[in-house]
């Protein structure tokens, strides 16, 4: 099984730079395309296609790397996306989330905590 992580964060907080840095690692396969972001967990129709649909759409270039990574900053703004991440068996285990913020994160803290409790 491949480990999976998701980068979420505020716009202009360095998420694209982190994506590009991680994409250079030989054991990490980052979702493509970078733009537009996958936003997979925002769409119920996409989630309904399951793990195979997710992998086929965003990781067709996967070549045995031990980790899959995705960057979609919009997840931080939508509670439904965070809840889907916790309840959808797309990665067979709950993915790790890397959260990047700028100065203020009070408005998003509650949403992230809600997703963790789901």
ROFIKE-646662 format. One record per residue: residue number from 1; residue in three letters; chain; x, y, z of N, C-alpha, C in turn. Coordinates in steps of 0.001 Angstrom, whole numbers, plus 500000, padded with zeros to 6 digits. Example, Ala and Ser with C-alpha at 12.3 -4.5 7.8 and 13.67 -1.06 7.14 Angstrom:
! residues 2
<rec 1,"ALA","A",<513190,494310,507800>,<512300,495500,507800>,<513200,496700,507800>>
<rec 2,"SER","A",<512850,497750,507080>,<513670,498940,507140>,<512900,500030,507870>>
This chain:
! residues 118
<rec 1,"UNK","A",<500841,498827,500000>,<500000,500000,500000>,<500894,501248,500000>>
<rec 2,"UNK","A",<500489,502240,499255>,<501214,503502,499162>,<500666,504484,500184>>
<rec 3,"UNK","A",<501569,505147,500916>,<501137,506194,501844>,<500651,507399,501043>>
<rec 4,"UNK","A",<499839,508217,501666>,<499202,509325,500967>,<499161,510543,501871>>
<rec 5,"UNK","A",<499446,511705,501301>,<499313,512940,502065>,<498678,514002,501192>>
<rec 6,"UNK","A",<498074,514975,501849>,<497396,516067,501158>,<497897,517380,501731>>
<rec 7,"UNK","A",<498287,518286,500864>,<498700,519631,501268>,<497486,520540,501129>>
<rec 8,"UNK","A",<497095,521155,502222>,<496039,522165,502190>,<496640,523434,502767>>
<rec 9,"UNK","A",<496063,524564,502451>,<496608,525788,503028>,<496003,527025,502436>>
<rec 10,"UNK","A",<496333,528101,503058>,<495880,529407,502581>,<496550,529730,501250>>
<rec 11,"UNK","A",<495867,530486,500435>,<496484,530946,499192>,<497693,531804,499533>>
<rec 12,"UNK","A",<498701,531713,498703>,<499938,532490,498851>,<500696,532148,500139>>
<rec 13,"UNK","A",<500583,530890,500592>,<501283,530494,501812>,<502456,529559,501534>>
<rec 14,"UNK","A",<502752,529312,500275>,<503893,528471,499929>,<503538,527051,499548>>
<rec 15,"UNK","A",<502255,526758,499335>,<501866,525387,499019>,<502418,524931,497668>>
<rec 16,"UNK","A",<502443,525808,496686>,<502984,525434,495376>,<504481,525175,495472>>
<rec 17,"UNK","A",<505187,525990,496218>,<506614,525756,496415>,<506874,524425,497089>>
<rec 18,"UNK","A",<506060,524088,498095>,<506199,522807,498769>,<505896,521667,497799>>
<rec 19,"UNK","A",<504844,521820,496997>,<504503,520809,495981>,<505702,520547,495073>>
<rec 20,"UNK","A",<506279,521611,494556>,<507407,521462,493626>,<508619,520822,494293>>
<rec 21,"UNK","A",<508864,521180,495524>,<509982,520592,496267>,<509758,519092,496471>>
<rec 22,"UNK","A",<508567,518721,496919>,<508261,517314,497151>,<508260,516507,495861>>
<rec 23,"UNK","A",<507839,517126,494759>,<507802,516425,493468>,<509193,516002,493002>>
<rec 24,"UNK","A",<510225,516631,493521>,<511592,516277,493148>,<512105,515034,493889>>
<rec 25,"UNK","A",<511411,514636,494947>,<511865,513490,495740>,<511576,512192,494982>>
<rec 26,"UNK","A",<512539,511281,494904>,<512340,510058,494110>,<511303,509089,494681>>
<rec 27,"UNK","A",<510937,509202,495957>,<509946,508300,496538>,<508564,508927,496670>>
<rec 28,"UNK","A",<508362,510101,496067>,<507075,510789,496153>,<506532,511039,494754>>
<rec 29,"UNK","A",<505282,510679,494563>,<504573,510958,493313>,<503487,511980,493632>>
<rec 30,"UNK","A",<503620,513177,493070>,<502640,514232,493308>,<501557,514195,492229>>
<rec 31,"UNK","A",<500323,514479,492639>,<499184,514486,491712>,<499413,515488,490601>>
<rec 32,"UNK","A",<498923,515139,489432>,<498988,516066,488308>,<497579,516213,487740>>
<rec 33,"UNK","A",<497319,517307,487109>,<498214,518442,486932>,<498255,519299,488197>>
<rec 34,"UNK","A",<499291,520127,488301>,<499380,521071,489414>,<498287,522126,489286>>
<rec 35,"UNK","A",<498060,522599,488071>,<496997,523568,487800>,<496126,523008,486685>>
<rec 36,"UNK","A",<494863,522904,486839>,<494157,523224,488068>,<494417,522148,489118>>
<rec 37,"UNK","A",<494281,522527,490378>,<494463,521569,491470>,<493415,520469,491364>>
<rec 38,"UNK","A",<493714,519272,491876>,<492754,518171,491771>,<491378,518471,492369>>
<rec 39,"UNK","A",<491333,519042,493562>,<490062,519358,494235>,<489120,518156,494268>>
<rec 40,"UNK","A",<489698,516985,494313>,<488938,515735,494244>,<487876,515640,495328>>
<rec 41,"UNK","A",<488244,515938,496562>,<487319,515769,497685>,<486271,516879,497764>>
<rec 42,"UNK","A",<486328,517840,496863>,<485289,518867,496797>,<484074,518367,496033>>
<rec 43,"UNK","A",<484270,517351,495217>,<483211,516932,494293>,<482710,515528,494617>>
<rec 44,"UNK","A",<481458,515441,494984>,<480858,514143,495290>,<480911,513211,494082>>
<rec 45,"UNK","A",<480726,513763,492867>,<480765,512912,491671>,<482149,512299,491465>>
<rec 46,"UNK","A",<483195,513028,491809>,<484552,512487,491685>,<484793,511419,492739>>
<rec 47,"UNK","A",<484400,511693,493969>,<484603,510736,495062>,<483861,509434,494783>>
<rec 48,"UNK","A",<482700,509538,494144>,<481916,508333,493857>,<482628,507386,492894>>
<rec 49,"UNK","A",<483632,507868,492179>,<484396,507006,491255>,<485432,506161,491988>>
<rec 50,"UNK","A",<485607,506422,493271>,<486446,505578,494112>,<487935,505755,493905>>
<rec 51,"UNK","A",<488660,504885,494581>,<490117,504931,494577>,<490696,504793,493177>>
<rec 52,"UNK","A",<490164,503862,492398>,<490712,503645,491049>,<490526,504869,490158>>
<rec 53,"UNK","A",<489377,505534,490268>,<489145,506756,489504>,<490083,507871,489925>>
<rec 54,"UNK","A",<490305,507970,491236>,<491217,508980,491779>,<492639,508754,491271>>
<rec 55,"UNK","A",<493112,507523,491376>,<494477,507214,490939>,<494635,507383,489435>>
<rec 56,"UNK","A",<493652,506935,488660>,<493739,507044,487199>,<493754,508497,486748>>
<rec 57,"UNK","A",<492980,509338,487395>,<492891,510744,486980>,<494095,511571,487417>>
<rec 58,"UNK","A",<494573,511371,488639>,<495584,512267,489189>,<496974,511658,489353>>
<rec 59,"UNK","A",<497092,510332,489187>,<498392,509681,489355>,<498691,508686,488231>>
<rec 60,"UNK","A",<498366,509021,486982>,<498657,508052,485904>,<500158,507837,485713>>
<rec 61,"UNK","A",<500954,508746,486204>,<502409,508692,486073>,<503072,507967,487246>>
<rec 62,"UNK","A",<502271,507439,488192>,<502824,506740,489358>,<503661,505555,488885>>
<rec 63,"UNK","A",<504866,505471,489415>,<505800,504437,488965>,<506433,503733,490164>>
<rec 64,"UNK","A",<505607,503367,491133>,<506102,502615,492275>,<506615,503438,493439>>
<rec 65,"UNK","A",<506493,504768,493375>,<506915,505600,494508>,<506138,505174,495756>>
<rec 66,"UNK","A",<506757,505349,496919>,<506137,504881,498155>,<505108,505853,498732>>
<rec 67,"UNK","A",<505080,507085,498224>,<504120,508070,498731>,<503432,508793,497579>>
<rec 68,"UNK","A",<502153,509046,497768>,<501375,509870,496848>,<501048,511169,497560>>
<rec 69,"UNK","A",<501137,512287,496846>,<500818,513571,497434>,<499915,514387,496537>>
<rec 70,"UNK","A",<499066,515160,497153>,<498146,516034,496418>,<498155,517397,497083>>
<rec 71,"UNK","A",<497975,518448,496288>,<497862,519808,496812>,<496574,520423,496298>>
<rec 72,"UNK","A",<495685,520754,497209>,<494447,521450,496869>,<494131,522410,498013>>
<rec 73,"UNK","A",<494467,523669,497824>,<494270,524642,498894>,<492797,524837,499227>>
<rec 74,"UNK","A",<491909,524594,498291>,<490473,524810,498521>,<489902,523901,499595>>
<rec 75,"UNK","A",<490544,522791,499883>,<490028,521896,500918>,<489912,522603,502264>>
<rec 76,"UNK","A",<490782,523537,502507>,<490784,524227,503792>,<489549,525113,503969>>
<rec 77,"UNK","A",<488951,525498,502879>,<487809,526412,502911>,<486468,525702,502972>>
<rec 78,"UNK","A",<486484,524377,502806>,<485220,523646,502704>,<485154,522486,503685>>
<rec 79,"UNK","A",<484267,522595,504625>,<484115,521548,505638>,<483723,520215,505012>>
<rec 80,"UNK","A",<482874,520244,503971>,<482456,518993,503345>,<483640,518236,502749>>
<rec 81,"UNK","A",<484627,518950,502219>,<485809,518290,501667>,<486614,517629,502778>>
<rec 82,"UNK","A",<486765,518317,503889>,<487527,517767,505014>,<486831,516529,505554>>
<rec 83,"UNK","A",<485520,516568,505648>,<484776,515406,506126>,<484893,514238,505156>>
<rec 84,"UNK","A",<484867,514499,503843>,<485040,513424,502863>,<486407,512767,502981>>
<rec 85,"UNK","A",<487431,513570,503244>,<488771,512996,503399>,<488792,511974,504527>>
<rec 86,"UNK","A",<488044,512250,505582>,<488038,511352,506720>,<487133,510152,506570>>
<rec 87,"UNK","A",<486205,510195,505626>,<485240,509107,505508>,<485312,508348,504191>>
<rec 88,"UNK","A",<486205,508713,503307>,<486304,508086,501990>,<487514,507181,501938>>
<rec 89,"UNK","A",<487340,505947,501526>,<488487,505034,501453>,<489305,505200,500173>>
<rec 90,"UNK","A",<489564,506436,499771>,<490375,506662,498571>,<491804,506239,498866>>
<rec 91,"UNK","A",<492468,506909,499792>,<493642,506223,500303>,<493063,505217,501303>>
<rec 92,"UNK","A",<493574,504036,501363>,<492979,503021,502234>,<493048,503399,503707>>
<rec 93,"UNK","A",<493925,504314,504039>,<493967,504843,505398>,<493780,506344,505306>>
<rec 94,"UNK","A",<493421,506950,506411>,<493232,508396,506429>,<494525,509080,506028>>
<rec 95,"UNK","A",<494492,509935,505019>,<495729,510596,504593>,<496225,511598,505617>>
<rec 96,"UNK","A",<497525,511758,505637>,<498107,512827,506433>,<497789,514141,505746>>
<rec 97,"UNK","A",<497651,515192,506522>,<497390,516505,505945>,<498497,517444,506358>>
<rec 98,"UNK","A",<499071,518143,505409>,<500049,519182,505679>,<499312,520497,505531>>
<rec 99,"UNK","A",<499203,521248,506599>,<498438,522491,506575>,<499402,523659,506638>>
<rec 100,"UNK","A",<499308,524554,505661>,<500139,525742,505625>,<499242,526965,505751>>
<rec 101,"UNK","A",<499634,527881,506612>,<498836,529090,506757>,<499744,530303,506705>>
<rec 102,"UNK","A",<499134,531427,506532>,<499866,532683,506626>,<499652,533186,508044>>
<rec 103,"UNK","A",<499419,534449,508230>,<499318,534989,509584>,<498079,534519,510338>>
<rec 104,"UNK","A",<496926,534548,509696>,<495702,534214,510405>,<495199,532849,509992>>
<rec 105,"UNK","A",<494877,532036,510961>,<494265,530744,510651>,<493052,530486,511536>>
<rec 106,"UNK","A",<492584,531495,512261>,<491456,531301,513164>,<490211,530820,512435>>
<rec 107,"UNK","A",<489955,531331,511244>,<488759,530944,510513>,<488811,529526,509991>>
<rec 108,"UNK","A",<490000,528992,509798>,<490108,527642,509259>,<490390,526608,510328>>
<rec 109,"UNK","A",<490835,527023,511488>,<491187,526067,512536>,<490000,525181,512883>>
<rec 110,"UNK","A",<488833,525760,513033>,<487650,524989,513392>,<487352,523938,512332>>
<rec 111,"UNK","A",<487473,524284,511059>,<487192,523341,509996>,<488187,522190,510009>>
<rec 112,"UNK","A",<489441,522468,510211>,<490452,521407,510244>,<490205,520510,511445>>
<rec 113,"UNK","A",<489908,521080,512597>,<489629,520275,513776>,<488397,519395,513548>>
<rec 114,"UNK","A",<487405,519941,512890>,<486190,519190,512602>,<486524,517983,511736>>
<rec 115,"UNK","A",<487378,518164,510741>,<487757,517064,509866>,<488540,515997,510590>>
<rec 116,"UNK","A",<489346,516371,511535>,<490145,515406,512296>,<489238,514561,513168>>
<rec 117,"UNK","A",<488170,515167,513705>,<487270,514440,514591>,<486320,513524,513829>>
<rec 118,"UNK","A",<486180,513734,512530>,<485212,512975,511735>,<485570,511503,511644>>
